[in-house]
Amino acid sequence: MKRASKKTSDIIARVQERIGHQFANPERLERALTHSSLRNPSGGNYERLEFLGDRVLGLCVAELLFSHFREASEGELSVRLNQLVSAQTCGEVADELGLHEFIRTGADVKKLTDNRMANVRADVVESLIAAIYLDAGLETARNFIHTHWKTRAFSTDGARRDAKTELQEWAHARFGVTPVYRVTDRSGPDHDPVFKVSVQIDGTKPASGESRSKRAAEQVAATALLEREGVWQANAGKNDD
């Protein structure tokens, strides 16, 4: 095993403290924190670990849901699983752990905005799960996942469907029409735009949403209309912890 620099050793120690696991082989943790943009990393990057961590996370979360929601259908379990293993949820866990302080990237990635780095932070969480699994086995990886996913997994509103799909089915059932989405504004630079989208259903007032992609803005708008019409409870899906 190569001898780590003092700076690297300090980073490893701080991350281990935050995640609650001491690595038998710290090189695994170092690799889990290394993005492919870093030139000539001595220990490689996290891409292969990310692949494995995604599967370990999926298994442990599926197991958690299966044992807790005993009356849930396969469809409901799938919706919950997809939400819990999404990049958004993984990114939230990364932010809670403050992993952005320790990710090793090349200069080009360092220049990206926080929102553009969201997927990188999510990838690192999956890589970290794989590193823990390889270092100490499935039970230790499961404990880490339970620590950071259990409250989210047991949320009563965790089975929310895709907002656009939900809105389309509601609009068809209630009014016999299909929602119409329209971009009403676009601001910001070309590399980091912000889109404002309006959704219209004949028989209701339009609703709008903003995000950094048209698709995401459509989801925000659809959610706003569903909540306003009482189809979904307002602010459901947000954790207070």
N, C-alpha and C positions, 0 to 999 in steps of 0.2 A: 504494500500500500504506500502511495506517495505521501510525503510529508506536506501537510497543508501550511500555507502562509499564516502569519498571525492574524491578518485581516480576515481570511477565509475561516479560520478557526473561531474567530469572534462571531462571525455571521452564523456559522453552524450552531454555536452554543445558544445564540439568541433565538434562532428558529426552533431549536429543540425545546427550549423553555416554553415557547408560545404554543407548540403543538402537543407538548406533554409526552414526548418520546425521545429517548436517548438512542442514537443509532450505533449499532455494533460496527457498521461500516459507513462512516460519514460521507464517503465518496458518493453514495447513492443519493443522499440529500443534496449534495453539491450539484449533481447532475440534474436533479429534479428542479433546481432553481435556474438552470442555464438555458436560455433561448438560443435557437439556431442561428440568430443573427450575430452572435458573438464569434469573432474569428478565432479559429484554432483553439477551441476550449480543450484543455488537457483531458478532461473526463467525459467529453461528449455532451450532447444536449438532451433535452427532456422528451423528444418526440416519441421514442419507443416506450418510455415510461407512461406517457399520456395515453397511449393505446391500451396498455394494460390497466392503468388506473380507472379508465372509463368503464371497463368490464367489471372490475372489483366493486366500484361504486354502484353500478347497476344491480349486481347480484345482492349486495348488502341492503340496498334500499328496497328492492323487490321483496326480499325476505322480510324486512321490517313491515312493509305494507301488508303482505300476505298474512302475517301473524296477527296484526292489529285490527285490520278491517275485515273481519271474518265473514261479513254479509255482503261485502262489496262485489260487484260484478267484475268480469275481466276488463270490460271497457273502462269502468271507473278506476280500477287499479292502474291501467295503462296511462290514463290521463294524469293521475297523481305521479306516477313514475317519471313520465316525460317532463313534468314540471320540475321535479326534484333533481333530476340529473342534467337539467338544461345549463347552458353556459351562464345564463343570468344567475341561477342559484349558486353555481360553483363560484362565480365572480363575487357574489355576496359573502360567501365563506372566506374567500381570499382577502376581501377587504376587512372583514372582522378580525382576521389574524394579522393584518398589516403586512401581507407578503410582498406588496409592491416595493417595500423597502429593501428587499433582499434579492429580487430577480436580477440575474446577470444577462444583459442584452448588449447588442451592438449599438453604435451611435445613432444609426438610422431609426431604430425602434425607440430609443430614448426621446426622440423629438416628437413622437406621436402624442396626441392628447390623451387624457385619462380615459375618455370614452372609447377611443381606439385601442387602448391597452386592455379593455375589459376582457376580451377573448384570451389574451395572453395570461391574465391573472387566473381566469377559469382553467386554462390548460395546466397551469402550475399546480392548482389544487389536485387535479386528476393525477398528475405526475407524482405529487407528494404522497397520494394514497398508494400508488404503485410502489414507491420507495419504501414506505412503511410495511407494505405487504411482503416485499422481498426481504426486508431486513428482519422482520419479526413474526411473519405469518398472518393468516387470515383473521384470527381472533383480535390481534392488536389493530389491524386495519379496520375491522368491524367496530371496535370500541371508538376509534377516531371518528368514523362516519356517524355513529350513533350520537356522539357528543355534539356534532355540528349539524346533523340533519333530523334528529328525532323530533324536536319541537316543530320543525317545518313539516315533517311527514305526518304528524298527528293533527295538523291544523284542519278544522272542520271545513274550511273553504278551499282546501288544497285540490279539490276535484274540479275546479273551474275549467271549462273547456276553452278552446281558442275563441277569442271574443268575436271575430268576424264570422266564424261558423255559427256561434250561438245567435248572433244578431240576424244573420240571414234566415235561420230556421224560425226565429221568433217573428220576423217580418212576414215571411211566407204564411205562417199560421194565423197571424193577427190581421194582416192587411192584404195578403195575396200578392205582394210585390217584393222586389229585390232591392236591397240598399244600394245607393249610388255614392261612390267616393270621388272627391274632387280636390286636387291640390289648390289651395287658396293663397299660399304664400311660400316663398323659398328665400331663406336668408343665410348669411354666413359665407365663408370662402368655399371655393369649389372642392377643396380637399376635406372640408368638415362642415357640410351644409346642415341646415335645420329646415324641415318641412312642416308646414301646417296643412292639415287635411280636414275637410268637412265631409260628414256622411249625412245623406238625406234619405228619409223614408216618407213616402206620401202618407199623410195623416198624422205626422209628428213634426216637431221642430227639429232642425238640424243640430248636430253636435260636432265638436271639433277636437282635434288632438295635435300635439306637436312631438316630433322626435327627429332623430338624425338620419332616418331613412323613411321613404314613403310607406313602406310596408308597416314599419313600427308605428308611424303616425296614424295609419288606418286602424291599427289595433287599439291605440289610445282613444281614438274617436269612437270606435265601436263600444269600448268599455264605458265611456262617458254616457253614451246614449242608453245602454243597458242599465246602468245605475240610475240614471235620471228617471227612466220609465219603471223602475222598481223590479226589473227582471233579475238584476243582481243587487246584492246589498252594497251600498256605498262603502268604499275603502276596504272591502273584503280582499284578502290576499296579501295584506301588508302586515309584517311582523312588528311587534312593539318591543321585542327584546333586542 
